[in-house]
Amino acid sequence: MVFGNNIKKLREEKNLTQQQLAEKLYVSRQTICRWENGVSQTKGY
């Protein structure tokens, strides 16, 4: 869950909402939520 915690911490430091971060990364808000909650990991492309 380190990945999710890091994403959330960095997002909050930049004062971004999940929606704003999702738009910057071209993913859905639900994807950001899943990452932050440890439900889904990114693929290591």
mmCIF entry with sequence, helices, sheets and N, C-alpha, C, O atoms, coordinates in Angstrom:
data_MODEL
# 
_entry.id   MODEL 
# 
_entity.id                         1 
_entity.type                       polymer 
_entity.pdbx_number_of_molecules   1 
# 
_entity_poly.entity_id                      1 
_entity_poly.type                           'polypeptide(L)' 
_entity_poly.nstd_linkage                   no 
_entity_poly.nstd_monomer                   no 
_entity_poly.pdbx_seq_one_letter_code       MVFGNNIKKLREEKNLTQQQLAEKLYVSRQTICRWENGVSQTKGY 
_entity_poly.pdbx_seq_one_letter_code_can   MVFGNNIKKLREEKNLTQQQLAEKLYVSRQTICRWENGVSQTKGY 
_entity_poly.pdbx_strand_id                 A 
# 
loop_
_entity_poly_seq.entity_id 
_entity_poly_seq.num 
_entity_poly_seq.mon_id 
_entity_poly_seq.hetero 
1 1  MET n 
1 2  VAL n 
1 3  PHE n 
1 4  GLY n 
1 5  ASN n 
1 6  ASN n 
1 7  ILE n 
1 8  LYS n 
1 9  LYS n 
1 10 LEU n 
1 11 ARG n 
1 12 GLU n 
1 13 GLU n 
1 14 LYS n 
1 15 ASN n 
1 16 LEU n 
1 17 THR n 
1 18 GLN n 
1 19 GLN n 
1 20 GLN n 
1 21 LEU n 
1 22 ALA n 
1 23 GLU n 
1 24 LYS n 
1 25 LEU n 
1 26 TYR n 
1 27 VAL n 
1 28 SER n 
1 29 ARG n 
1 30 GLN n 
1 31 THR n 
1 32 ILE n 
1 33 CYS n 
1 34 ARG n 
1 35 TRP n 
1 36 GLU n 
1 37 ASN n 
1 38 GLY n 
1 39 VAL n 
1 40 SER n 
1 41 GLN n 
1 42 THR n 
1 43 LYS n 
1 44 GLY n 
1 45 TYR n 
# 
_struct_asym.id          A 
_struct_asym.entity_id   1 
# 
loop_
_struct_conf.conf_type_id 
_struct_conf.id 
_struct_conf.pdbx_PDB_helix_id 
_struct_conf.beg_label_comp_id 
_struct_conf.beg_label_asym_id 
_struct_conf.beg_label_seq_id 
_struct_conf.pdbx_beg_PDB_ins_code 
_struct_conf.end_label_comp_id 
_struct_conf.end_label_asym_id 
_struct_conf.end_label_seq_id 
_struct_conf.pdbx_end_PDB_ins_code 
_struct_conf.beg_auth_comp_id 
_struct_conf.beg_auth_asym_id 
_struct_conf.beg_auth_seq_id 
_struct_conf.end_auth_comp_id 
_struct_conf.end_auth_asym_id 
_struct_conf.end_auth_seq_id 
_struct_conf.pdbx_PDB_helix_class 
_struct_conf.details 
_struct_conf.pdbx_PDB_helix_length 
HELX_P HELX_P1 AA1 VAL A 2  ? GLU A 13 ? VAL A 2  GLU A 13 1 ? 12 
HELX_P HELX_P2 AA2 GLN A 18 ? LEU A 25 ? GLN A 18 LEU A 25 1 ? 8  
HELX_P HELX_P3 AA3 ARG A 29 ? GLU A 36 ? ARG A 29 GLU A 36 1 ? 8  
# 
_struct_conf_type.id          HELX_P 
_struct_conf_type.criteria    ? 
_struct_conf_type.reference   ? 
# 
loop_
_atom_site.group_PDB 
_atom_site.id 
_atom_site.type_symbol 
_atom_site.label_atom_id 
_atom_site.label_alt_id 
_atom_site.label_comp_id 
_atom_site.label_asym_id 
_atom_site.label_entity_id 
_atom_site.label_seq_id 
_atom_site.pdbx_PDB_ins_code 
_atom_site.Cartn_x 
_atom_site.Cartn_y 
_atom_site.Cartn_z 
_atom_site.occupancy 
_atom_site.B_iso_or_equiv 
_atom_site.pdbx_formal_charge 
_atom_site.auth_seq_id 
_atom_site.auth_comp_id 
_atom_site.auth_asym_id 
_atom_site.auth_atom_id 
_atom_site.pdbx_PDB_model_num 
ATOM 1   N N  . MET A 1 1  ? 0.822   -1.196 0.000   1.00 0.00 ? 1  MET A N  1 
ATOM 2   C CA . MET A 1 1  ? 0.000   0.000  0.000   1.00 0.00 ? 1  MET A CA 1 
ATOM 3   C C  . MET A 1 1  ? 0.868   1.263  0.000   1.00 0.00 ? 1  MET A C  1 
ATOM 4   O O  . MET A 1 1  ? 0.349   2.378  0.068   1.00 0.00 ? 1  MET A O  1 
ATOM 5   N N  . VAL A 1 2  ? 2.160   1.086  -0.075  1.00 0.00 ? 2  VAL A N  1 
ATOM 6   C CA . VAL A 1 2  ? 3.072   2.230  -0.099  1.00 0.00 ? 2  VAL A CA 1 
ATOM 7   C C  . VAL A 1 2  ? 2.780   3.120  -1.304  1.00 0.00 ? 2  VAL A C  1 
ATOM 8   O O  . VAL A 1 2  ? 2.773   4.346  -1.192  1.00 0.00 ? 2  VAL A O  1 
ATOM 9   N N  . PHE A 1 3  ? 2.540   2.496  -2.454  1.00 0.00 ? 3  PHE A N  1 
ATOM 10  C CA . PHE A 1 3  ? 2.255   3.267  -3.666  1.00 0.00 ? 3  PHE A CA 1 
ATOM 11  C C  . PHE A 1 3  ? 1.048   4.180  -3.453  1.00 0.00 ? 3  PHE A C  1 
ATOM 12  O O  . PHE A 1 3  ? 1.110   5.373  -3.749  1.00 0.00 ? 3  PHE A O  1 
ATOM 13  N N  . GLY A 1 4  ? -0.037  3.624  -2.945  1.00 0.00 ? 4  GLY A N  1 
ATOM 14  C CA . GLY A 1 4  ? -1.256  4.401  -2.724  1.00 0.00 ? 4  GLY A CA 1 
ATOM 15  C C  . GLY A 1 4  ? -1.055  5.538  -1.746  1.00 0.00 ? 4  GLY A C  1 
ATOM 16  O O  . GLY A 1 4  ? -1.554  6.645  -1.951  1.00 0.00 ? 4  GLY A O  1 
ATOM 17  N N  . ASN A 1 5  ? -0.321  5.261  -0.679  1.00 0.00 ? 5  ASN A N  1 
ATOM 18  C CA . ASN A 1 5  ? -0.049  6.309  0.309   1.00 0.00 ? 5  ASN A CA 1 
ATOM 19  C C  . ASN A 1 5  ? 0.777   7.429  -0.300  1.00 0.00 ? 5  ASN A C  1 
ATOM 20  O O  . ASN A 1 5  ? 0.536   8.605  -0.029  1.00 0.00 ? 5  ASN A O  1 
ATOM 21  N N  . ASN A 1 6  ? 1.756   7.061  -1.125  1.00 0.00 ? 6  ASN A N  1 
ATOM 22  C CA . ASN A 1 6  ? 2.598   8.070  -1.773  1.00 0.00 ? 6  ASN A CA 1 
ATOM 23  C C  . ASN A 1 6  ? 1.792   8.930  -2.735  1.00 0.00 ? 6  ASN A C  1 
ATOM 24  O O  . ASN A 1 6  ? 1.942   10.152 -2.763  1.00 0.00 ? 6  ASN A O  1 
ATOM 25  N N  . ILE A 1 7  ? 0.938   8.287  -3.521  1.00 0.00 ? 7  ILE A N  1 
ATOM 26  C CA . ILE A 1 7  ? 0.106   9.038  -4.465  1.00 0.00 ? 7  ILE A CA 1 
ATOM 27  C C  . ILE A 1 7  ? -0.777  10.039 -3.716  1.00 0.00 ? 7  ILE A C  1 
ATOM 28  O O  . ILE A 1 7  ? -0.860  11.208 -4.091  1.00 0.00 ? 7  ILE A O  1 
ATOM 29  N N  . LYS A 1 8  ? -1.421  9.574  -2.671  1.00 0.00 ? 8  LYS A N  1 
ATOM 30  C CA . LYS A 1 8  ? -2.324  10.454 -1.910  1.00 0.00 ? 8  LYS A CA 1 
ATOM 31  C C  . LYS A 1 8  ? -1.553  11.599 -1.263  1.00 0.00 ? 8  LYS A C  1 
ATOM 32  O O  . LYS A 1 8  ? -1.991  12.748 -1.309  1.00 0.00 ? 8  LYS A O  1 
ATOM 33  N N  . LYS A 1 9  ? -0.408  11.290 -0.663  1.00 0.00 ? 9  LYS A N  1 
ATOM 34  C CA . LYS A 1 9  ? 0.396   12.321 -0.006  1.00 0.00 ? 9  LYS A CA 1 
ATOM 35  C C  . LYS A 1 9  ? 0.837   13.388 -1.007  1.00 0.00 ? 9  LYS A C  1 
ATOM 36  O O  . LYS A 1 9  ? 0.701   14.584 -0.746  1.00 0.00 ? 9  LYS A O  1 
ATOM 37  N N  . LEU A 1 10 ? 1.362   12.956 -2.142  1.00 0.00 ? 10 LEU A N  1 
ATOM 38  C CA . LEU A 1 10 ? 1.822   13.908 -3.147  1.00 0.00 ? 10 LEU A CA 1 
ATOM 39  C C  . LEU A 1 10 ? 0.663   14.713 -3.728  1.00 0.00 ? 10 LEU A C  1 
ATOM 40  O O  . LEU A 1 10 ? 0.793   15.913 -3.968  1.00 0.00 ? 10 LEU A O  1 
ATOM 41  N N  . ARG A 1 11 ? -0.466  14.051 -3.953  1.00 0.00 ? 11 ARG A N  1 
ATOM 42  C CA . ARG A 1 11 ? -1.649  14.743 -4.475  1.00 0.00 ? 11 ARG A CA 1 
ATOM 43  C C  . ARG A 1 11 ? -2.093  15.832 -3.510  1.00 0.00 ? 11 ARG A C  1 
ATOM 44  O O  . ARG A 1 11 ? -2.391  16.954 -3.918  1.00 0.00 ? 11 ARG A O  1 
ATOM 45  N N  . GLU A 1 12 ? -2.134  15.492 -2.231  1.00 0.00 ? 12 GLU A N  1 
ATOM 46  C CA . GLU A 1 12 ? -2.566  16.467 -1.227  1.00 0.00 ? 12 GLU A CA 1 
ATOM 47  C C  . GLU A 1 12 ? -1.555  17.596 -1.061  1.00 0.00 ? 12 GLU A C  1 
ATOM 48  O O  . GLU A 1 12 ? -1.946  18.742 -0.836  1.00 0.00 ? 12 GLU A O  1 
ATOM 49  N N  . GLU A 1 13 ? -0.261  17.294 -1.169  1.00 0.00 ? 13 GLU A N  1 
ATOM 50  C CA . GLU A 1 13 ? 0.765   18.342 -1.085  1.00 0.00 ? 13 GLU A CA 1 
ATOM 51  C C  . GLU A 1 13 ? 0.607   19.359 -2.210  1.00 0.00 ? 13 GLU A C  1 
ATOM 52  O O  . GLU A 1 13 ? 0.892   20.544 -2.033  1.00 0.00 ? 13 GLU A O  1 
ATOM 53  N N  . LYS A 1 14 ? 0.149   18.885 -3.367  1.00 0.00 ? 14 LYS A N  1 
ATOM 54  C CA . LYS A 1 14 ? -0.051  19.763 -4.527  1.00 0.00 ? 14 LYS A CA 1 
ATOM 55  C C  . LYS A 1 14 ? -1.452  20.366 -4.550  1.00 0.00 ? 14 LYS A C  1 
ATOM 56  O O  . LYS A 1 14 ? -1.819  21.072 -5.490  1.00 0.00 ? 14 LYS A O  1 
ATOM 57  N N  . ASN A 1 15 ? -2.239  20.079 -3.496  1.00 0.00 ? 15 ASN A N  1 
ATOM 58  C CA . ASN A 1 15 ? -3.608  20.592 -3.394  1.00 0.00 ? 15 ASN A CA 1 
ATOM 59  C C  . ASN A 1 15 ? -4.456  20.226 -4.606  1.00 0.00 ? 15 ASN A C  1 
ATOM 60  O O  . ASN A 1 15 ? -5.203  21.053 -5.129  1.00 0.00 ? 15 ASN A O  1 
ATOM 61  N N  . LEU A 1 16 ? -4.330  18.982 -5.041  1.00 0.00 ? 16 LEU A N  1 
ATOM 62  C CA . LEU A 1 16 ? -5.121  18.486 -6.162  1.00 0.00 ? 16 LEU A CA 1 
ATOM 63  C C  . LEU A 1 16 ? -6.218  17.562 -5.655  1.00 0.00 ? 16 LEU A C  1 
ATOM 64  O O  . LEU A 1 16 ? -6.020  16.816 -4.696  1.00 0.00 ? 16 LEU A O  1 
ATOM 65  N N  . THR A 1 17 ? -7.361  17.616 -6.298  1.00 0.00 ? 17 THR A N  1 
ATOM 66  C CA . THR A 1 17 ? -8.404  16.639 -6.013  1.00 0.00 ? 17 THR A CA 1 
ATOM 67  C C  . THR A 1 17 ? -8.085  15.369 -6.800  1.00 0.00 ? 17 THR A C  1 
ATOM 68  O O  . THR A 1 17 ? -7.233  15.372 -7.689  1.00 0.00 ? 17 THR A O  1 
ATOM 69  N N  . GLN A 1 18 ? -8.771  14.304 -6.465  1.00 0.00 ? 18 GLN A N  1 
ATOM 70  C CA . GLN A 1 18 ? -8.604  13.072 -7.237  1.00 0.00 ? 18 GLN A CA 1 
ATOM 71  C C  . GLN A 1 18 ? -8.970  13.327 -8.697  1.00 0.00 ? 18 GLN A C  1 
ATOM 72  O O  . GLN A 1 18 ? -8.302  12.823 -9.601  1.00 0.00 ? 18 GLN A O  1 
ATOM 73  N N  . GLN A 1 19 ? -10.013 14.096 -8.928  1.00 0.00 ? 19 GLN A N  1 
ATOM 74  C CA . GLN A 1 19 ? -10.445 14.388 -10.299 1.00 0.00 ? 19 GLN A CA 1 
ATOM 75  C C  . GLN A 1 19 ? -9.377  15.163 -11.066 1.00 0.00 ? 19 GLN A C  1 
ATOM 76  O O  . GLN A 1 19 ? -9.102  14.859 -12.227 1.00 0.00 ? 19 GLN A O  1 
ATOM 77  N N  . GLN A 1 20 ? -8.780  16.150 -10.430 1.00 0.00 ? 20 GLN A N  1 
ATOM 78  C CA . GLN A 1 20 ? -7.748  16.944 -11.096 1.00 0.00 ? 20 GLN A CA 1 
ATOM 79  C C  . GLN A 1 20 ? -6.540  16.088 -11.450 1.00 0.00 ? 20 GLN A C  1 
ATOM 80  O O  . GLN A 1 20 ? -5.995  16.206 -12.547 1.00 0.00 ? 20 GLN A O  1 
ATOM 81  N N  . LEU A 1 21 ? -6.119  15.227 -10.526 1.00 0.00 ? 21 LEU A N  1 
ATOM 82  C CA . LEU A 1 21 ? -4.984  14.352 -10.800 1.00 0.00 ? 21 LEU A CA 1 
ATOM 83  C C  . LEU A 1 21 ? -5.328  13.376 -11.913 1.00 0.00 ? 21 LEU A C  1 
ATOM 84  O O  . LEU A 1 21 ? -4.506  13.114 -12.791 1.00 0.00 ? 21 LEU A O  1 
ATOM 85  N N  . ALA A 1 22 ? -6.522  12.846 -11.879 1.00 0.00 ? 22 ALA A N  1 
ATOM 86  C CA . ALA A 1 22 ? -6.959  11.908 -12.916 1.00 0.00 ? 22 ALA A CA 1 
ATOM 87  C C  . ALA A 1 22 ? -6.885  12.553 -14.299 1.00 0.00 ? 22 ALA A C  1 
ATOM 88  O O  . ALA A 1 22 ? -6.423  11.928 -15.253 1.00 0.00 ? 22 ALA A O  1 
ATOM 89  N N  . GLU A 1 23 ? -7.332  13.783 -14.405 1.00 0.00 ? 23 GLU A N  1 
ATOM 90  C CA . GLU A 1 23 ? -7.292  14.485 -15.690 1.00 0.00 ? 23 GLU A CA 1 
ATOM 91  C C  . GLU A 1 23 ? -5.860  14.691 -16.164 1.00 0.00 ? 23 GLU A C  1 
ATOM 92  O O  . GLU A 1 23 ? -5.584  14.577 -17.358 1.00 0.00 ? 23 GLU A O  1 
ATOM 93  N N  . LYS A 1 24 ? -4.955  14.988 -15.258 1.00 0.00 ? 24 LYS A N  1 
ATOM 94  C CA . LYS A 1 24 ? -3.551  15.181 -15.625 1.00 0.00 ? 24 LYS A CA 1 
ATOM 95  C C  . LYS A 1 24 ? -2.899  13.880 -16.091 1.00 0.00 ? 24 LYS A C  1 
ATOM 96  O O  . LYS A 1 24 ? -2.005  13.893 -16.938 1.00 0.00 ? 24 LYS A O  1 
ATOM 97  N N  . LEU A 1 25 ? -3.355  12.758 -15.532 1.00 0.00 ? 25 LEU A N  1 
ATOM 98  C CA . LEU A 1 25 ? -2.767  11.455 -15.860 1.00 0.00 ? 25 LEU A CA 1 
ATOM 99  C C  . LEU A 1 25 ? -3.560  10.696 -16.921 1.00 0.00 ? 25 LEU A C  1 
ATOM 100 O O  . LEU A 1 25 ? -3.189  9.585  -17.301 1.00 0.00 ? 25 LEU A O  1 
ATOM 101 N N  . TYR A 1 26 ? -4.646  11.292 -17.395 1.00 0.00 ? 26 TYR A N  1 
ATOM 102 C CA . TYR A 1 26 ? -5.513  10.663 -18.400 1.00 0.00 ? 26 TYR A CA 1 
ATOM 103 C C  . TYR A 1 26 ? -6.051  9.316  -17.933 1.00 0.00 ? 26 TYR A C  1 
ATOM 104 O O  . TYR A 1 26 ? -6.074  8.342  -18.685 1.00 0.00 ? 26 TYR A O  1 
ATOM 105 N N  . VAL A 1 27 ? -6.483  9.284  -16.678 1.00 0.00 ? 27 VAL A N  1 
ATOM 106 C CA . VAL A 1 27 ? -7.148  8.106  -16.118 1.00 0.00 ? 27 VAL A CA 1 
ATOM 107 C C  . VAL A 1 27 ? -8.427  8.593  -15.446 1.00 0.00 ? 27 VAL A C  1 
ATOM 108 O O  . VAL A 1 27 ? -8.651  9.798  -15.326 1.00 0.00 ? 27 VAL A O  1 
ATOM 109 N N  . SER A 1 28 ? -9.261  7.661  -15.013 1.00 0.00 ? 28 SER A N  1 
ATOM 110 C CA . SER A 1 28 ? -10.506 8.051  -14.347 1.00 0.00 ? 28 SER A CA 1 
ATOM 111 C C  . SER A 1 28 ? -10.255 8.378  -12.873 1.00 0.00 ? 28 SER A C  1 
ATOM 112 O O  . SER A 1 28 ? -9.252  7.966  -12.290 1.00 0.00 ? 28 SER A O  1 
ATOM 113 N N  . ARG A 1 29 ? -11.188 9.125  -12.291 1.00 0.00 ? 29 ARG A N  1 
ATOM 114 C CA . ARG A 1 29 ? -11.109 9.407  -10.861 1.00 0.00 ? 29 ARG A CA 1 
ATOM 115 C C  . ARG A 1 29 ? -11.175 8.114  -10.070 1.00 0.00 ? 29 ARG A C  1 
ATOM 116 O O  . ARG A 1 29 ? -10.529 7.987  -9.029  1.00 0.00 ? 29 ARG A O  1 
ATOM 117 N N  . GLN A 1 30 ? -11.949 7.155  -10.554 1.00 0.00 ? 30 GLN A N  1 
ATOM 118 C CA . GLN A 1 30 ? -12.064 5.867  -9.882  1.00 0.00 ? 30 GLN A CA 1 
ATOM 119 C C  . GLN A 1 30 ? -10.717 5.151  -9.836  1.00 0.00 ? 30 GLN A C  1 
ATOM 120 O O  . GLN A 1 30 ? -10.412 4.466  -8.860  1.00 0.00 ? 30 GLN A O  1 
ATOM 121 N N  . THR A 1 31 ? -9.918  5.303  -10.877 1.00 0.00 ? 31 THR A N  1 
ATOM 122 C CA . THR A 1 31 ? -8.585  4.697  -10.895 1.00 0.00 ? 31 THR A CA 1 
ATOM 123 C C  . THR A 1 31 ? -7.712  5.295  -9.804  1.00 0.00 ? 31 THR A C  1 
ATOM 124 O O  . THR A 1 31 ? -7.017  4.568  -9.095  1.00 0.00 ? 31 THR A O  1 
ATOM 125 N N  . ILE A 1 32 ? -7.742  6.616  -9.665  1.00 0.00 ? 32 ILE A N  1 
ATOM 126 C CA . ILE A 1 32 ? -6.971  7.278  -8.605  1.00 0.00 ? 32 ILE A CA 1 
ATOM 127 C C  . ILE A 1 32 ? -7.427  6.765  -7.248  1.00 0.00 ? 32 ILE A C  1 
ATOM 128 O O  . ILE A 1 32 ? -6.603  6.456  -6.387  1.00 0.00 ? 32 ILE A O  1 
ATOM 129 N N  . CYS A 1 33 ? -8.722  6.675  -7.059  1.00 0.00 ? 33 CYS A N  1 
ATOM 130 C CA . CYS A 1 33 ? -9.287  6.183  -5.799  1.00 0.00 ? 33 CYS A CA 1 
ATOM 131 C C  . CYS A 1 33 ? -8.802  4.762  -5.520  1.00 0.00 ? 33 CYS A C  1 
ATOM 132 O O  . CYS A 1 33 ? -8.416  4.446  -4.394  1.00 0.00 ? 33 CYS A O  1 
ATOM 133 N N  . ARG A 1 34 ? -8.821  3.922  -6.523  1.00 0.00 ? 34 ARG A N  1 
ATOM 134 C CA . ARG A 1 34 ? -8.360  2.535  -6.348  1.00 0.00 ? 34 ARG A CA 1 
ATOM 135 C C  . ARG A 1 34 ? -6.876  2.489  -5.995  1.00 0.00 ? 34 ARG A C  1 
ATOM 136 O O  . ARG A 1 34 ? -6.464  1.726  -5.122  1.00 0.00 ? 34 ARG A O  1 
ATOM 137 N N  . TRP A 1 35 ? -6.079  3.306  -6.675  1.00 0.00 ? 35 TRP A N  1 
ATOM 138 C CA . TRP A 1 35 ? -4.647  3.341  -6.362  1.00 0.00 ? 35 TRP A CA 1 
ATOM 139 C C  . TRP A 1 35 ? -4.435  3.746  -4.915  1.00 0.00 ? 35 TRP A C  1 
ATOM 140 O O  . TRP A 1 35 ? -3.675  3.104  -4.190  1.00 0.00 ? 35 TRP A O  1 
ATOM 141 N N  . GLU A 1 36 ? -5.109  4.816  -4.490  1.00 0.00 ? 36 GLU A N  1 
ATOM 142 C CA . GLU A 1 36 ? -4.922  5.324  -3.133  1.00 0.00 ? 36 GLU A CA 1 
ATOM 143 C C  . GLU A 1 36 ? -5.384  4.330  -2.074  1.00 0.00 ? 36 GLU A C  1 
ATOM 144 O O  . GLU A 1 36 ? -4.841  4.298  -0.970  1.00 0.00 ? 36 GLU A O  1 
ATOM 145 N N  . ASN A 1 37 ? -6.371  3.528  -2.405  1.00 0.00 ? 37 ASN A N  1 
ATOM 146 C CA . ASN A 1 37 ? -6.900  2.557  -1.444  1.00 0.00 ? 37 ASN A CA 1 
ATOM 147 C C  . ASN A 1 37 ? -6.275  1.175  -1.577  1.00 0.00 ? 37 ASN A C  1 
ATOM 148 O O  . ASN A 1 37 ? -6.677  0.241  -0.884  1.00 0.00 ? 37 ASN A O  1 
ATOM 149 N N  . GLY A 1 38 ? -5.294  1.041  -2.464  1.00 0.00 ? 38 GLY A N  1 
ATOM 150 C CA . GLY A 1 38 ? -4.594  -0.227 -2.603  1.00 0.00 ? 38 GLY A CA 1 
ATOM 151 C C  . GLY A 1 38 ? -5.384  -1.314 -3.300  1.00 0.00 ? 38 GLY A C  1 
ATOM 152 O O  . GLY A 1 38 ? -5.032  -2.490 -3.210  1.00 0.00 ? 38 GLY A O  1 
ATOM 153 N N  . VAL A 1 39 ? -6.455  -0.934 -3.999  1.00 0.00 ? 39 VAL A N  1 
ATOM 154 C CA . VAL A 1 39 ? -7.279  -1.922 -4.696  1.00 0.00 ? 39 VAL A CA 1 
ATOM 155 C C  . VAL A 1 39 ? -6.636  -2.324 -6.008  1.00 0.00 ? 39 VAL A C  1 
ATOM 156 O O  . VAL A 1 39 ? -6.811  -3.454 -6.462  1.00 0.00 ? 39 VAL A O  1 
ATOM 157 N N  . SER A 1 40 ? -5.897  -1.420 -6.622  1.00 0.00 ? 40 SER A N  1 
ATOM 158 C CA . SER A 1 40 ? -5.303  -1.677 -7.924  1.00 0.00 ? 40 SER A CA 1 
ATOM 159 C C  . SER A 1 40 ? -3.925  -1.038 -7.967  1.00 0.00 ? 40 SER A C  1 
ATOM 160 O O  . SER A 1 40 ? -3.718  0.047  -7.423  1.00 0.00 ? 40 SER A O  1 
ATOM 161 N N  . GLN A 1 41 ? -2.996  -1.705 -8.606  1.00 0.00 ? 41 GLN A N  1 
ATOM 162 C CA . GLN A 1 41 ? -1.654  -1.170 -8.793  1.00 0.00 ? 41 GLN A CA 1 
ATOM 163 C C  . GLN A 1 41 ? -1.464  -0.801 -10.254 1.00 0.00 ? 41 GLN A C  1 
ATOM 164 O O  . GLN A 1 41 ? -2.182  -1.295 -11.123 1.00 0.00 ? 41 GLN A O  1 
ATOM 165 N N  . THR A 1 42 ? -0.501  0.062  -10.524 1.00 0.00 ? 42 THR A N  1 
ATOM 166 C CA . THR A 1 42 ? -0.192  0.407  -11.903 1.00 0.00 ? 42 THR A CA 1 
ATOM 167 C C  . THR A 1 42 ? 0.595   -0.729 -12.528 1.00 0.00 ? 42 THR A C  1 
ATOM 168 O O  . THR A 1 42 ? 1.220   -1.534 -11.837 1.00 0.00 ? 42 THR A O  1 
ATOM 169 N N  . LYS A 1 43 ? 0.551   -0.776 -13.836 1.00 0.00 ? 43 LYS A N  1 
ATOM 170 C CA . LYS A 1 43 ? 1.394   -1.712 -14.569 1.00 0.00 ? 43 LYS A CA 1 
ATOM 171 C C  . LYS A 1 43 ? 2.748   -1.037 -14.733 1.00 0.00 ? 43 LYS A C  1 
ATOM 172 O O  . LYS A 1 43 ? 2.808   0.166  -14.989 1.00 0.00 ? 43 LYS A O  1 
ATOM 173 N N  . GLY A 1 44 ? 3.798   -1.763 -14.594 1.00 0.00 ? 44 GLY A N  1 
ATOM 174 C CA . GLY A 1 44 ? 5.135   -1.179 -14.653 1.00 0.00 ? 44 GLY A CA 1 
ATOM 175 C C  . GLY A 1 44 ? 5.677   -1.031 -16.051 1.00 0.00 ? 44 GLY A C  1 
ATOM 176 O O  . GLY A 1 44 ? 6.741   -1.567 -16.359 1.00 0.00 ? 44 GLY A O  1 
ATOM 177 N N  . TYR A 1 45 ? 4.970   -0.313 -16.908 1.00 0.00 ? 45 TYR A N  1 
ATOM 178 C CA . TYR A 1 45 ? 5.432   -0.113 -18.279 1.00 0.00 ? 45 TYR A CA 1 
ATOM 179 C C  . TYR A 1 45 ? 6.694   0.710  -18.259 1.00 0.00 ? 45 TYR A C  1 
ATOM 180 O O  . TYR A 1 45 ? 7.259   1.000  -19.314 1.00 0.00 ? 45 TYR A O  1 
# 
